[in-house]
Amino acid sequence: MTGRTIKSHDPDLDQTIIDMSSACHRLRLAEDRVIYLRGKEEHPAVPAAVAHAAAIRDTLSMRAGRMGIKPASALRLIIDQHEFLRQKMGRRPNMEQLEASVAAAADVLARQAIADQALAIEAESIARRSRHLDGAGVAAVEYLRACA
């Protein structure tokens, strides 16, 4: 390990992490607020909360576009992992530590995406069966009423 700092390796990334870490935190809070408000029935603040989260996402996306990071969520992953390591280690991580952390997080996210896809397929199958049984139940009740 060379112990290169992020600043010595990529000054734009270093400055972006400093500038955008608060935006990532605000985005996390805004997304939590959207989830909370959507849980309530027809809450009037949902459109404003969604627009606020989208505006923060656009800010991150614009900065990622300037740096050539595609997709923009990759920048968010880098910033989140940088913040995680900074809190864990009590200092700013070097480039190798950040790279290893982002690679580990990407691996976890890939496995989670596969598991989520499998769960989505299972949920669709269960929903299809429920709709089929719902129709069968209605037809059975109609038949029994006609026989009575």
N, C-alpha and C positions, 0 to 999 in steps of 0.2 A: 504494500500500500504506500502510495506516495503522500497521502494526507493533504491532497490539493483541496483548497477551499473552493466553494462554489464561485466566490468572487474572482479568484484567480483563473478559474476555468471558463466561466461564462458570466461576465458582469451584467448582461441583460437579464439572465435568469435570476441572478442574485437580487437585482433591483426589483424585478417582478414579484419575487417571493415576499420581499419586504412590503411592497405596495399593495399586493393583492391578498395577503393573509387575512386582513380584516374583512375584505369583500367575501372571502370564502366563509368566514365565520357568520357574517350577516346573511349570506345565502342559506347556510344551514338553518339559521333561525327562521328565515322567511319560508323555507320549505316546510319546517315543522309547523309553522303557523297555518300554512295552506292545508296541511293534513288535518290539523285540529279543527279548522273552520269547516272543512268539507264533512267532518263527522257530525256537525250540527246540521239540522234540517234547514235548507234554503237560507243560509246566513247571508246577509247583504254585503258583508265585507270580503267575501270570497273573491270576486273579480279584482278588487284592489290588491289583495294579498298575492294573487297570481301575477298581476302586472308588476308588483314590486319584486317578486322573485325573478321574473323574466328580465327586468331591467338590470338586476345584478348579474344574471347569467350573461346578458349581452355585454356588459362591461368586461367580464372575464373572457368572453369569446373574442372581443375586439383585441385585447392584449395578447391572447394566444395566437390570433391571426397575424399580428405584427411580428411575433417571434417565430412564426412558421410551425406552430404546434397544432397538429390535427389529430383527433378532434379536440375541441376546446376543453372537454372534460379531463383530458390528460393533464392539462395545466393544474386543474383543481386537485387531481390525485397527487401531483408533485408537491403542491403547496400543503395539502393535508398531511402527507408523509413527513415533510420538512417540519411542520409544527409538532407532529407526534414525536419525532426524534428529538427536537429541541426541548420539549417538556420532559422526555424520558432521560436524556443525558445531561440536562442542565446547561447546555451550550448549543451553539449552532453546529449541525453535522457537516462533515466534509463531503465531497462529491461521491466518493466510493460508498460511504454509509448511506447517503441519500439514494444512490442508484440501487443498492441492495434492498433497501426498504421498499422502494417503488416496485422492484421486480417481485418481491414477496407479496406485496399487496395486489399486484396485477394477477399473480397466480391464484391467490385466494378469491379474487373477483371472478376469474375465469371459471373456477370450480363452482362458485356460487351461481353463476349464470347457467351452467349446465344443470345444476340441481333445480333452479327455478324453472327452467324450461321443462324439465321432467314433471315438476309439480303442476305447471300450467297445462300440460297434456293430460295429466290425470284428472285435473279439475274439469277440463272440457269434456272428458269422457263421462265423468260423474254427472255433469250438467245435462249432457245429451240423454243419458239413461233416465234422469229425473224427469225431463220433459216427456220422454216416451212413456214412462210409467204414469205420469200425470194424465196424459191422454187416455191411457188404458184404464185408469181408475174412473175417469168420467164416463167412458163408454160402458164399463162394467155396471156402474150405478144406474145409468139409463136403461140398460138391458134388464136389470133386476126390477126396476120400477115398472117397466113395460110388462114384465111377467106377472107382477103382483095383482 
